[in-house]
Amino acid sequence: MTDAKSGDVPQKSDNLTARLQQGSVSTIGLFFYTLFNIFNAAVMDVAGSHVQAATYGHTSLITQLVVIPAPMITGYLIGGLGIKFAFVLA
């Protein structure tokens, strides 16, 4: 089986990389976005009254570190595998 654009035979590592990226985007879409508010509420319940603001700030920072690369990964998947992978994240 050859690639229509370049005539090269696709490598198994390319397929593995694509599947890992699909899995990471799917995981972010299925679990991270849907459970974010529940996670914040649980953290605020556990944190003491004097550290709730700092705790919320740290969880927001961690959230941003996870969320910022998601559109870039999705764009890469769309370019390589098709538009249907944009909806996996949503």
N, C-alpha and C positions, 0 to 999 in steps of 0.2 A: 504494500500500500504506500503510495507516494503522496507527498504534499503537492497540491495543485499549483501553488504559487512558485515554489522553488524547485520542485522535483526531488526533494530530499525525503528520505524515509524517516518518519517520526520516531523519536527515541522513547524508550520506556520511562526514562527519567522525566521527560516532558509531561507525560501522562500522570506520573506520580505527583509532580509539582502542581499540576492543574487540579488534581483531586484534593491535595492538601489545602490549596487556596480555596477551593469550593467548600471544604469542610470548615475552614476558619471563618469564612463569610457566613456560612449557614449557622454556625455556632453563635456568632455575634448576633445575627438576626433573630434566632430562636430564643436564646436565653438572656443575653445581656440587656437588650433593649426592653424586653418584656418584664424582666425582673428588677429593673433598676429602681423603681419607686418602692417596691417591697424591700429591697436591700437597704435603701436609705432609711426607711422607717425602722427596720430591725437594728441598724447601727445606732440610730438616735435613741432607741429604747435601752440599748446596752450601755451607751456612753453616759458618763456622769454629767451633771448639770453644768459643771465648770469647763468641760472639755468638748461640749457638743459642737460649738462653732469650728474648732480645730479639726474635729473628727469629720464633720461635713466637708470642710475644705480639702482634707486629705482624700476622702472618697471621691470628691469631684475631680481632683487632680488625676487620680488613677483612672477614672472614667474617661477623661479627655485623652489620656495616653492610649487607651484602647480604641476610642472612637475616631480619633484623627486619621489613622491610616485606612480606615474602612472604605471611604470613597475612592481612594487610590487603588486599593486592591480590587474593588468592584469594577473600576474603569479598566484595569488590566484584564480582568476576566471577560468583560464585555468585548474588548478588542480581540481577545484570543479565542473565546468560546461562544460568543453570541449574547444577544440582549437578554435572554431569559435569566441569566445569572444576576442581573440587577434586581430582579424580583425575589430572589432567594434571600437577599439581605433584608428586604422589607418584610 
